[in-house]
Amino acid sequence: MLRFGVLGAGRIGQIHGSNIAASKEAKLVAVADVDQASAARLAESTGAEVRDLQAIIEAGDIDAILIGTPTDMHADLIESGARAGKAVLCEKPVDLDAARVASCLKVVKAAGTPLMIGFNRRFDPNFATLQQRIADGAIGAVEIVTIISRDPEPPPLSYVERSGGLYRDMMIHDFDLARFLLCGEEPVEVTAYGSALVDPAVGEAGDVDTALVMMRTASGKLVQISNSRRATYGYDQRIEVHGSGGMLRADNVLESTVEVAGASGFQKDPAQHFFLERYALAYRRELAAFVDAVSSGKAPSPSGRDGLQAQRLADAATQSRKTGRPVAVSSD
C-alpha cells in the first residue's frame, strides 16, 4: 500500500485527498496547507493527520507526495520530494517558465525518483478510448486534430492575475492532450490568437479569455484548439480527429442521457457543469495509474518531459499571440 502526504488542501487537494482515502491500494497519512482550517477539514474527512509541509516531505512513514499547492511552489516541492526519496504526483504545470521546469527535471533525474504530472484528461475514459483507436489505426493517418475546451464562467480576476495567462493555465491541458492524440509526433510550430471578449478587465490585466491556437507537426499534421472562459451551456469538452481513413469524435458528457421529444423538437440535458463533475472518474484513474507505476517500478505517465513539452507549447502560444507571428518549438 502506497502511503501519501498531500501538500495543499484547496479544491484540487480535496479531490485528490478523498480519492487517496477511498483507494484500496493507497493510504492518506498526512495533509499540509498554510490554511489550517482547510487542512483540518480534509484530515478529518479522511482520517489523516495535519502536519507541517516539510515534515511530510521528510517523513519516514510516507512514500509519495501529491502536490496541489499554488503553481509557484510546484518546482521547489518536486525537488524537495525527489531529494527526500519520495515519489511525486504534481498538478500541472510544473512551473510557468520552461527553463525552470527543465532544471527541476534534472534534479528528479539525479535523484532517480518517480514523477508524474497531473494531466488528468488523458485518463478520461472517452478520450483514452479515442487515443487508443488512433494508435490502433482505426482512422488511418491522422490529418487534423480539433480540441474544444470552454469553461462555464471565468475565474475571479485575482486568479487571472497570477495564473500565468490562459495559454499556460487553461490551454496547457489541451496542449498535452494534443500531444497525446498525435501519438508521439511533436508540434514544431505554434500560431496563437486571443481576445478579451468575456471581460474587458482580463485584457487590462494583460491576458485573454477567448483563444484559438493552430499547430503544425513536421509531417504536416494540423491541430486546432479553441478555448473560452465562458460557455452558457455548461462545461464544453469535445474532440474530433480526422484521418485518412475516417474520423473519431468524443462529445460532451451530459447530466443524463434522457432526451425529450415534442412538437418543438428534441431536447437533451445540459453538459456537466465543470471539471469537478466532468473529470471525477479521470482523477480516480489518474491516481490508480500513479500507484500502479510506483508499485511496479514502471515509469509514470504523463512524465516530467510531458510537462516540459506542454509548457514549451504554452510559452510559444503566449509569444505568438503577442507578436502576431508563428513560433517554432523545440522538442529536444
Secondary structure, 3 states (H helix, E strand, C coil): CEEEEEECCCHHHHHHHHHHHHCCCEEEEEEECCCHHHHHHHHHHHCCEECCHHHHHHCCCCCEEEECCCHHHHHHHHHHHHHCCCEEEEECCCCCCHHHHHHHHHHHHHHCCCEEEECHHHHCHHHHHHHHHHHCCCCCCEEEEEEEEECCCCCCHHHHCCCCCHHHHCCHHHHHHHHHHCCCCCEEEEEEEEECCCCHHHHHCCCCCEEEEEEEECCCCEEEEEEECCCCCCCEEEEEEEECCEEEEECCCECCCCEEEECCEEEECCECCCHHHHCHHHHHHHHHHHHHHHHHCCCCCCCHHHHHHHHHHHHHHHHHHHHCCCEECCCC
